Amino acid sequence: MRDKIAYFISDAHLGARIPGGEGREEALISFLRETVSGAEYLFILGDLFDFWIEYRTAIRPDYFRVLHALRSLIENGTTVHYCMGNHDFALGPFMSSNLGLHLHPGEFGIRLQGRRLRLLHGEGIRKEDIANRILRRLLRNHLTQNIYKTLHPALGVSLGSKISGWSRRCNRVDRREKVLEKYRRIAREYLERGDDIVVFGHTHVAELEHFASGIYCNTGSWIRSYPFARLQDGELTLWLYREGEPPLPFTGGDKNGINS
């Protein structure tokens, strides 16, 4: 019988070379095997991979171990939902048919443990970010993706990785608190419309806020530290994963940068 627990993570950006983030793949695999195994649900709120383009006959070998860990979770009974981010928006039939993930191109709602949850990655929240919105629409166009797939995978992956790195550098936000407050405000709007819990990713800043209308959580980034949220008995809590040790309650965020 599955434990009535749901876990939430986001923004590992696997495949990107990020200083200080060299150990995140091993930590993530350990987390999936040691902590999530036996749980009822895992929710991935986008950008687990820094770049994903799905070819019919080629899968990136450097993603294999994490993909295998996810498949093992699903085979053992954990339901995995994946909300696509702005770096892994092109997930397709391999993830759903071969691995068994439930894919969501945008926000979605689900009722768990008597609570109504609203889940999304969150890159489209800042309506004033016109350049990023135009890029988002271009990259998510199926015609653009099909043309891109005519490139040899070795060239396509290399080019895509460069585009992802450029996107992170260009979208670093200077006035961080202003942006974080925008996410909190949007979360409150969802809560006031009837949701009990709202969970975002994307900002790379983990936080847990209790409002009169409900709870807002951001799962932060799985890069230099390893935050995750847990829903158990209807209560949402935020933790830091530590390999080989009990997790720590999360008490503060790393605000060194908000990347797209």
C-alpha positions as CSV (number, residue, x, y, z in Angstrom):
1,M,0.0,0.0,0.0
2,R,1.3,3.5,-0.9
3,D,2.1,5.9,1.8
4,K,-0.4,8.8,1.6
5,I,2.4,11.3,0.9
6,A,3.1,13.6,-2.0
7,Y,6.4,15.2,-2.8
8,F,7.1,18.3,-4.9
9,I,10.4,19.4,-6.6
10,S,11.5,21.6,-9.5
11,D,14.4,23.3,-11.3
12,A,17.3,20.9,-11.2
13,H,18.4,22.0,-14.7
14,L,20.1,18.7,-15.3
15,G,22.6,18.8,-18.2
16,A,23.7,22.4,-17.4
17,R,27.2,23.0,-16.1
18,I,26.5,25.2,-13.1
19,P,29.3,26.0,-10.6
20,G,28.5,24.5,-7.2
21,G,25.8,22.2,-8.7
22,E,28.0,19.2,-9.6
23,G,26.5,16.9,-7.1
24,R,22.8,17.5,-7.8
25,E,22.2,14.5,-10.1
26,E,23.5,12.0,-7.5
27,A,21.5,13.8,-4.8
28,L,18.4,13.7,-6.9
29,I,18.7,10.0,-7.7
30,S,19.3,9.2,-4.0
31,F,16.2,11.4,-3.1
32,L,14.0,9.5,-5.5
33,R,15.2,6.1,-4.3
34,E,15.4,6.8,-0.6
35,T,12.7,9.4,0.1
36,V,10.1,9.3,-2.6
37,S,10.0,5.5,-3.0
38,G,6.8,4.3,-1.4
39,A,5.0,7.6,-1.7
40,E,1.7,8.0,-3.5
41,Y,2.7,11.0,-5.7
42,L,5.7,12.9,-7.0
43,F,5.1,16.3,-8.7
44,I,7.8,17.8,-10.8
45,L,7.1,21.5,-11.4
46,G,9.3,22.0,-14.4
47,D,12.9,22.5,-15.5
48,L,14.1,19.2,-14.1
49,F,16.1,19.1,-17.3
50,D,17.9,22.2,-18.6
51,F,17.1,21.3,-22.2
52,W,14.8,18.6,-23.7
53,I,14.0,18.0,-27.3
54,E,12.4,14.7,-28.0
55,Y,13.7,12.8,-31.1
56,R,11.9,9.7,-32.2
57,T,15.0,7.5,-32.1
58,A,17.5,9.2,-29.7
59,I,17.4,10.0,-26.0
60,R,20.3,11.8,-24.3
61,P,22.5,9.3,-22.5
62,D,23.4,11.7,-19.7
63,Y,19.8,11.8,-18.6
64,F,19.5,8.0,-18.5
65,R,20.1,7.4,-14.8
66,V,17.5,9.9,-13.7
67,L,15.0,8.6,-16.3
68,H,15.6,5.1,-15.0
69,A,15.0,6.3,-11.4
70,L,11.7,7.9,-12.4
71,R,10.6,4.7,-14.3
72,S,11.5,2.6,-11.2
73,L,9.3,4.8,-9.0
74,I,6.4,4.5,-11.4
75,E,6.8,0.7,-11.7
76,N,6.7,0.5,-7.9
77,G,3.4,2.4,-7.8
78,T,4.2,6.1,-7.3
79,T,2.2,8.3,-9.7
80,V,4.5,11.0,-11.2
81,H,3.0,14.2,-12.6
82,Y,5.3,16.5,-14.6
83,C,4.4,20.2,-15.2
84,M,6.5,21.4,-18.1
85,G,8.8,24.3,-17.6
86,N,10.4,26.8,-19.9
87,H,13.5,24.6,-20.4
88,D,11.7,21.3,-20.8
89,F,8.5,22.3,-22.6
90,A,9.1,19.8,-25.4
91,L,8.5,16.6,-23.4
92,G,6.5,14.1,-25.5
93,P,5.4,10.5,-26.0
94,F,8.6,9.0,-24.7
95,M,8.0,10.5,-21.3
96,S,4.3,9.6,-21.2
97,S,4.1,6.3,-23.1
98,N,7.5,4.8,-22.3
99,L,8.2,6.1,-18.8
100,G,4.5,6.6,-17.7
101,L,4.7,10.2,-16.5
102,H,1.5,12.3,-16.5
103,L,2.5,15.4,-18.5
104,H,0.9,18.9,-18.1
105,P,1.9,21.7,-20.6
106,G,0.5,24.3,-18.2
107,E,-1.2,24.7,-14.9
108,F,-3.4,22.0,-13.5
109,G,-5.4,21.3,-10.4
110,I,-5.8,18.2,-8.4
111,R,-7.5,17.2,-5.1
112,L,-5.3,15.4,-2.6
113,Q,-5.8,14.6,1.1
114,G,-8.9,16.8,1.2
115,R,-7.0,19.8,-0.2
116,R,-7.4,21.5,-3.6
117,L,-4.0,22.1,-5.2
118,R,-3.1,24.4,-8.1
119,L,0.3,23.5,-9.6
120,L,2.4,25.2,-12.3
121,H,6.0,26.0,-13.2
122,G,5.3,29.8,-13.3
123,E,7.4,31.3,-16.1
124,G,4.4,32.9,-17.7
125,I,3.3,34.8,-14.6
126,R,5.3,38.0,-15.3
127,K,3.1,39.5,-18.2
128,E,5.4,42.5,-18.5
129,D,8.3,40.3,-19.6
130,I,7.5,40.7,-23.3
131,A,10.8,39.3,-24.7
132,N,10.5,36.1,-22.7
133,R,6.8,35.7,-23.7
134,I,7.7,36.0,-27.4
135,L,10.5,33.5,-27.0
136,R,8.2,31.2,-25.2
137,R,5.6,31.3,-27.9
138,L,8.2,30.7,-30.6
139,L,9.9,27.8,-28.9
140,R,6.6,26.1,-28.0
141,N,5.3,26.2,-31.6
142,H,5.0,22.7,-32.9
143,L,6.2,23.7,-36.4
144,T,9.4,25.3,-34.9
145,Q,10.0,22.1,-32.9
146,N,9.5,19.9,-35.9
147,I,12.0,22.0,-38.0
148,Y,14.5,21.8,-35.1
149,K,14.2,18.0,-35.0
150,T,15.6,17.8,-38.5
151,L,19.0,18.7,-37.1
152,H,21.2,15.8,-36.1
153,P,20.7,15.1,-32.3
154,A,24.4,15.9,-31.6
155,L,24.0,19.3,-33.2
156,G,20.5,19.9,-31.9
157,V,21.4,19.1,-28.3
158,S,24.6,21.3,-28.4
159,L,22.7,24.2,-29.9
160,G,19.8,23.8,-27.5
161,S,22.1,23.7,-24.5
162,K,23.7,27.0,-25.7
163,I,20.2,28.6,-26.0
164,S,19.3,27.5,-22.5
165,G,22.4,29.0,-21.1
166,W,21.8,32.2,-22.9
167,S,18.3,32.3,-21.6
168,R,19.4,31.9,-18.0
169,R,22.0,34.7,-18.4
170,C,19.5,37.1,-20.1
171,N,16.7,36.5,-17.7
172,R,18.5,37.1,-14.4
173,V,16.3,39.4,-12.3
174,D,17.9,42.3,-10.4
175,R,14.9,43.4,-8.3
176,R,14.3,40.0,-6.8
177,E,11.9,40.9,-4.0
178,K,9.6,42.7,-6.4
179,V,9.4,39.5,-8.5
180,L,8.9,37.2,-5.5
181,E,6.1,39.4,-4.3
182,K,4.4,39.2,-7.8
183,Y,4.4,35.4,-7.4
184,R,2.9,35.6,-3.9
185,R,0.2,38.0,-5.2
186,I,-0.7,35.6,-8.1
187,A,-0.8,32.7,-5.6
188,R,-3.2,34.7,-3.4
189,E,-5.5,35.2,-6.4
190,Y,-5.6,31.5,-7.0
191,L,-6.3,30.9,-3.3
192,E,-9.1,33.5,-3.2
193,R,-10.7,31.7,-6.2
194,G,-11.0,28.5,-4.2
195,D,-7.7,26.6,-4.2
196,D,-6.3,25.6,-0.8
197,I,-2.6,25.2,-1.8
198,V,-0.7,26.8,-4.7
199,V,2.8,25.4,-5.7
200,F,5.1,27.2,-8.2
201,G,8.7,26.6,-9.3
202,H,10.8,28.8,-11.6
203,T,12.0,31.5,-9.2
204,H,14.8,29.3,-7.8
205,V,13.8,30.7,-4.3
206,A,12.1,28.3,-2.0
207,E,9.5,29.7,0.3
208,L,6.4,28.7,2.2
209,E,3.7,31.3,2.9
210,H,0.5,30.9,5.0
211,F,-2.2,33.4,4.0
212,A,-5.7,33.7,5.4
213,S,-7.0,32.2,2.1
214,G,-4.5,29.3,2.0
215,I,-0.9,28.2,1.4
216,Y,1.6,29.3,-1.2
217,C,4.8,27.2,-1.7
218,N,7.7,27.6,-4.1
219,T,9.9,24.6,-4.4
220,G,13.0,26.6,-5.2
221,S,15.9,25.0,-7.2
222,W,17.6,21.6,-6.8
223,I,21.0,22.9,-7.7
224,R,23.3,23.8,-4.8
225,S,20.8,22.9,-2.0
226,Y,18.0,20.4,-2.3
227,P,14.6,21.8,-1.2
228,F,11.4,19.8,-1.5
229,A,7.8,20.1,-0.3
230,R,5.8,17.3,1.3
231,L,2.1,17.0,1.6
232,Q,1.1,14.6,4.4
233,D,-2.2,14.4,6.3
234,G,-3.3,17.6,4.4
235,E,-0.3,19.6,5.8
236,L,2.3,21.1,3.4
237,T,5.8,21.5,4.7
238,L,9.1,22.5,3.1
239,W,12.4,20.6,3.7
240,L,16.0,20.3,2.7
241,Y,17.2,16.9,1.5
242,R,20.6,15.7,2.8
243,E,22.1,12.5,1.4
244,G,22.4,9.8,4.0
245,E,20.9,12.1,6.8
246,P,17.4,13.1,7.9
247,P,16.0,16.1,6.0
248,L,16.0,19.5,7.7
249,P,13.0,21.8,8.0
250,F,13.5,24.6,5.5
251,T,14.0,28.0,7.2
252,G,15.3,30.3,4.5
253,G,15.8,30.8,0.8
254,D,18.9,31.2,-1.4
255,K,18.3,34.5,-3.2
256,N,21.5,34.6,-5.2
257,G,19.6,34.8,-8.4
258,I,16.3,34.1,-10.1
259,N,16.9,32.5,-13.5
260,S,14.4,31.5,-16.1
